[in-house]
Amino acid sequence: MRRHGFTLIELLVVIAIIAILAAILFP
């Protein structure tokens, strides 16, 4: 059941990971 691009949940997960990495790399 995959479509082109990201699903909303995948997009939220990616944003969360980027936010955590940003918090670690730029304290």
Buried (B, 14 or more C-beta within 10 A) or exposed (E): EEEEEEEEEEEEEEEEEEEEEEEEEEE
